[in-house]
Amino acid sequence: MLPDAAPDGCTYLSTAQAADLFGLTPAAIRRWVRVGYLKPRAKDARGHALYDLQDVTEAEFLAREAAIRTAGTDRRVRRRIAA
């Protein structure tokens, strides 16, 4: 179940919610942040990162695309998203 949209119209997800939504581990979401596929858009009351649903969806696409391009090779792909 997704949280309600924020006043700015975006739906924000915690790391755990984003991971659950895509059937991943929270470590995978944090890895997307490290490699530049995703960046936090807000923080919750405890200071934890919140991600825009649309950004998480795009990061999942980028990660899947990179996995397909490098399948069967020793090459690792790192692609940064524009700021």
C-alpha positions in Angstrom: 0.0 0.0 0.0 1.4 3.4 -1.0 1.4 6.4 1.4 -0.8 9.4 0.5 0.6 12.1 -1.7 2.4 15.0 0.0 1.1 18.5 -0.4 3.5 19.0 -3.3 1.7 16.2 -5.2 4.6 13.7 -4.8 4.3 10.3 -3.1 7.3 9.8 -0.9 8.6 6.4 0.2 11.0 5.3 2.9 13.9 3.0 2.0 11.9 0.0 3.3 8.7 1.0 1.5 10.6 1.4 -1.8 12.3 -2.0 -1.4 9.0 -3.7 -0.6 7.3 -2.1 -3.6 9.9 -3.6 -6.0 10.6 -6.8 -4.2 14.1 -5.8 -3.2 16.1 -5.4 -0.1 16.7 -2.0 1.5 20.4 -2.5 0.7 19.5 -2.5 -3.0 17.9 0.9 -2.6 20.9 2.3 -0.8 23.2 0.9 -3.5 21.1 2.8 -6.1 21.8 6.0 -4.1 25.5 5.2 -4.0 25.8 4.6 -7.7 23.7 7.7 -8.6 20.5 6.1 -9.9 18.5 7.7 -7.0 18.7 10.5 -4.6 16.6 11.4 -1.6 14.0 14.2 -2.1 13.0 14.7 1.6 13.6 13.5 5.1 11.1 12.2 7.6 10.8 13.3 11.2 13.6 11.1 12.3 15.9 12.4 9.5 15.7 9.3 7.3 15.7 9.6 3.6 12.5 9.7 1.6 12.3 9.1 -2.1 9.8 10.2 -4.7 7.9 7.3 -6.2 8.6 8.4 -9.7 12.4 8.6 -9.0 12.3 5.1 -7.5 10.6 3.8 -10.6 13.1 5.4 -12.9 16.0 4.1 -10.7 14.6 0.5 -11.0 14.5 0.9 -14.8 18.1 2.2 -14.9 19.3 -0.7 -12.6 17.5 -3.3 -14.7 18.9 -1.8 -17.9 22.4 -1.8 -16.6 22.0 -5.5 -15.5 20.8 -6.5 -18.9 23.7 -4.6 -20.7 26.3 -6.2 -18.5 24.9 -9.7 -18.3 27.5 -12.3 -19.1 30.4 -9.9 -18.9 32.8 -8.8 -16.2 32.1 -5.2 -16.9 30.3 -3.0 -14.3 28.3 0.0 -15.4 27.9 3.1 -13.3 25.7 5.8 -14.7 24.9 9.0 -12.8 21.6 10.7 -13.2 21.5 14.4 -14.0 21.2 16.6 -11.0 
